[in-house]
Amino acid sequence: MSLIPELPLLRRELTELANRRRTYVVRVVGAVILLFFVFLAYSKSMSMRQQVMNTAGVSGTMRYMGIGGDIFSEIIPLLFYTIQVLMPALCCACVTTEKENNTLGTLMLTRLSSGTIILEKFGSRLVPMLTLLLLTFPVLAHVHTLGGVDTDLLIATLWLLFCECLLFASIAIACSTWFTTTVAAFVWSYALIGVLAALS
């Protein structure tokens, strides 16, 4: 018996996503938009710091001491908003497409339990979002080297980003299992997230 599970459905889902041209287009467009806003926040923080230090009469490299904290506080909300916007769209169709294509019954006839099917579909939708977030890690590493960001704060923030991915993916997949069409799952995923945001 192998220690590593085979995960056939996860493998199938990731293979299907990899074979679609749309997957790469969405990832590239999403990455470009995300990195554009990250660098916009970066340049905004740098220019604000330069203005403050010029009026204070500080010159040289000392003007950039601890600027990482300013850039970090600008970038991190963008990453949280990105997850809130993209995660439901990535996950809301994972079960409804099986219903619409009449393949859910065939899937239920396999040896996979209902929980395993949901978990593997969950993992297949989590991987694209995590790869998108990985693109920002070099920027966060650079921000950390600029000072002003504690290592514990950086690790805790990355953990919170991962937990938010899990939360919003869970909401979208719950809607995908409950509703029969992708459109209904899509609308209700964002409606529930809106209610959750209003309550928090």
Backbone torsions as a table, in degrees:
resi	resn	phi	psi	omega
1	MET	NA	129.0	-177.5
2	SER	-77.6	143.1	178.2
3	LEU	-75.0	-27.7	179.5
4	ILE	-95.4	121.9	-179.6
5	PRO	-67.0	152.5	-176.9
6	GLU	-72.2	-37.7	179.7
7	LEU	51.6	62.2	-175.4
8	PRO	-65.1	-37.8	-179.0
9	LEU	-69.1	-40.2	177.1
10	LEU	-61.5	-43.5	178.3
11	ARG	-61.9	-42.9	179.9
12	ARG	-63.9	-44.3	-179.1
13	GLU	-63.6	-44.7	-179.7
14	LEU	-67.0	-35.3	176.9
15	THR	-65.6	-42.6	178.0
16	GLU	-63.3	-42.6	177.6
17	LEU	-63.7	-38.0	-179.5
18	ALA	-69.6	-27.6	-178.9
19	ASN	-83.3	-10.3	179.5
20	ARG	-89.5	131.6	177.5
21	ARG	-67.3	-34.1	-178.7
22	ARG	-58.7	-33.9	-180.0
23	THR	-57.8	-45.8	-177.7
24	TYR	-73.0	-35.5	177.5
25	VAL	-63.2	-46.0	179.8
26	VAL	-63.6	-41.7	-179.7
27	ARG	-65.2	-43.9	-179.0
28	VAL	-66.1	-46.2	179.6
29	VAL	-63.0	-45.1	178.3
30	GLY	-61.5	-41.9	179.6
31	ALA	-66.4	-41.4	179.5
32	VAL	-63.8	-45.1	179.8
33	ILE	-63.9	-45.6	-179.3
34	LEU	-62.5	-47.5	-179.3
35	LEU	-68.0	-31.4	176.0
36	PHE	-61.3	-47.5	179.7
37	PHE	-68.6	-33.3	176.6
38	VAL	-63.8	-46.7	180.0
39	PHE	-71.6	-27.7	174.1
40	LEU	-64.7	-44.9	177.3
41	ALA	-64.1	-37.8	178.6
42	TYR	-61.7	-48.8	-177.8
43	SER	-68.9	-33.4	177.4
44	LYS	-63.5	-45.1	-179.9
45	SER	-65.6	-40.1	179.9
46	MET	-64.4	-43.1	-179.0
47	SER	-68.5	-38.3	177.6
48	MET	-63.7	-41.9	179.3
49	ARG	-64.8	-39.4	179.0
50	GLN	-62.6	-42.0	179.0
51	GLN	-63.7	-43.9	-178.9
52	VAL	-64.7	-44.1	-177.5
53	MET	-72.5	-31.0	176.6
54	ASN	-66.8	-40.2	177.0
55	THR	-69.4	-29.4	178.7
56	ALA	-81.7	-10.5	178.7
57	GLY	83.1	15.8	178.8
58	VAL	-89.4	133.0	-178.9
59	SER	-130.4	171.8	178.8
60	GLY	79.4	-161.1	-176.6
61	THR	-73.2	-15.1	-179.4
62	MET	-63.5	-23.8	-178.2
63	ARG	-67.7	-19.0	-178.4
64	TYR	-99.6	5.1	-180.0
65	MET	-63.1	124.4	176.7
66	GLY	75.2	12.8	-179.1
67	ILE	-69.5	-17.1	179.6
68	GLY	-58.3	-34.6	179.0
69	GLY	-64.4	-39.3	178.5
70	ASP	-66.1	-44.8	-179.4
71	ILE	-66.6	-40.4	-179.9
72	PHE	-59.2	-44.4	-179.2
73	SER	-67.8	-20.8	176.1
74	GLU	-84.7	-37.1	-172.9
75	ILE	-79.0	-43.7	-170.9
76	ILE	-60.0	-43.0	176.1
77	PRO	-58.6	-33.3	177.5
78	LEU	-62.3	-39.5	179.9
79	LEU	-67.8	-39.7	177.6
80	PHE	-64.9	-41.9	178.5
81	TYR	-65.9	-36.0	178.3
82	THR	-61.6	-43.6	178.1
83	ILE	-63.1	-43.9	-178.7
84	GLN	-62.9	-33.5	-178.3
85	VAL	-82.7	-44.2	-171.1
86	LEU	-87.9	-34.3	-172.8
87	MET	-60.3	-45.7	177.9
88	PRO	-62.3	-37.8	179.6
89	ALA	-65.5	-33.7	179.1
90	LEU	-73.0	-31.7	-170.5
91	CYS	-102.5	-19.6	-169.0
92	CYS	-68.3	-17.4	-176.8
93	ALA	-102.2	2.5	-170.6
94	CYS	-65.9	-33.9	178.5
95	VAL	-101.4	-34.5	-177.9
96	THR	-64.6	-30.7	177.2
97	THR	-65.4	-35.2	176.3
98	GLU	-65.2	-38.7	177.8
99	LYS	-67.5	-43.9	-177.9
100	GLU	-67.5	-32.5	178.9
101	ASN	-89.7	2.3	-178.2
102	ASN	57.0	37.5	178.4
103	THR	-109.3	-2.4	-178.7
104	LEU	-66.7	-38.2	178.3
105	GLY	-62.9	-41.1	177.3
106	THR	-63.7	-39.9	179.8
107	LEU	-65.4	-35.8	-179.9
108	MET	-73.0	-18.7	178.5
109	LEU	-79.7	-12.3	179.0
110	THR	-74.7	176.8	180.0
111	ARG	-73.5	-9.9	-177.6
112	LEU	-72.1	134.2	176.0
113	SER	-78.6	167.0	179.8
114	SER	-60.4	-41.2	179.0
115	GLY	-63.7	-39.4	179.3
116	THR	-66.2	-40.1	178.3
117	ILE	-60.9	-46.2	-179.6
118	ILE	-64.9	-43.8	-178.8
119	LEU	-63.9	-40.2	-179.4
120	GLU	-71.7	-36.2	175.6
121	LYS	-68.3	-37.4	176.3
122	PHE	-59.4	-47.6	179.3
123	GLY	-63.8	-36.8	-178.9
124	SER	-67.9	-27.4	177.8
125	ARG	-89.2	-21.5	179.2
126	LEU	-75.3	-34.8	-177.0
127	VAL	-58.9	-48.2	179.3
128	PRO	-60.1	-39.1	-180.0
129	MET	-67.7	-40.3	179.6
130	LEU	-67.8	-35.0	176.8
131	THR	-67.2	-33.9	176.4
132	LEU	-66.5	-41.1	178.3
133	LEU	-68.6	-30.7	178.9
134	LEU	-60.7	-27.6	179.1
135	LEU	-63.4	-26.9	-178.6
136	THR	-87.1	-10.1	-177.0
137	PHE	-62.4	-39.9	175.6
138	PRO	-60.9	-36.0	177.7
139	VAL	-65.7	-43.3	178.7
140	LEU	-65.2	-35.3	176.9
141	ALA	-64.8	-41.1	177.6
142	HIS	-64.3	-42.8	178.1
143	VAL	-60.6	-39.5	178.8
144	HIS	-62.9	-37.2	179.8
145	THR	-70.4	-20.5	179.4
146	LEU	-76.2	-12.6	178.2
147	GLY	89.5	162.3	-180.0
148	GLY	93.4	-4.1	178.8
149	VAL	-123.9	118.7	178.4
150	ASP	-72.2	144.2	-179.9
151	THR	-61.1	-40.0	178.1
152	ASP	-62.5	-38.3	178.0
153	LEU	-66.0	-40.6	179.3
154	LEU	-63.4	-46.5	-179.5
155	ILE	-65.5	-41.8	179.2
156	ALA	-63.7	-37.2	178.8
157	THR	-67.4	-42.4	177.4
158	LEU	-62.9	-38.1	177.5
159	TRP	-65.1	-41.5	178.6
160	LEU	-65.5	-36.6	176.2
161	LEU	-62.7	-42.7	177.9
162	PHE	-63.7	-43.4	179.2
163	CYS	-64.2	-36.0	178.0
164	GLU	-68.0	-36.8	173.8
165	CYS	-58.0	-45.9	179.4
166	LEU	-62.4	-42.9	-177.8
167	LEU	-63.4	-51.6	-175.1
168	PHE	-72.8	-31.4	174.2
169	ALA	-66.4	-38.6	178.8
170	SER	-64.0	-41.3	178.8
171	ILE	-63.4	-46.0	-177.9
172	ALA	-66.0	-40.0	-179.9
173	ILE	-71.1	-34.3	174.7
174	ALA	-61.6	-42.0	176.9
175	CYS	-66.8	-36.7	-179.9
176	SER	-66.2	-34.7	178.1
177	THR	-78.6	-29.2	-175.8
178	TRP	-79.7	-43.0	-174.5
179	PHE	-95.1	157.2	-174.7
180	THR	-90.5	-22.3	-179.2
181	THR	-116.7	153.9	179.8
182	THR	-66.1	-37.2	-179.5
183	VAL	-62.6	-45.0	179.0
184	ALA	-63.9	-42.1	178.0
185	ALA	-63.6	-39.7	179.2
186	PHE	-62.4	-50.1	-177.5
187	VAL	-63.9	-46.4	-177.6
188	TRP	-70.0	-29.4	176.3
189	SER	-61.4	-48.5	179.9
190	TYR	-70.9	-31.8	177.4
191	ALA	-65.0	-44.4	179.1
192	LEU	-66.0	-38.0	178.3
193	ILE	-67.6	-36.8	175.6
194	GLY	-62.6	-41.7	177.4
195	VAL	-64.4	-42.4	179.8
196	LEU	-63.1	-41.1	178.5
197	ALA	-66.7	-37.1	-179.9
198	ALA	-68.9	-33.7	-179.3
199	LEU	-77.8	-24.3	-177.1
200	SER	-84.0	NA	NA
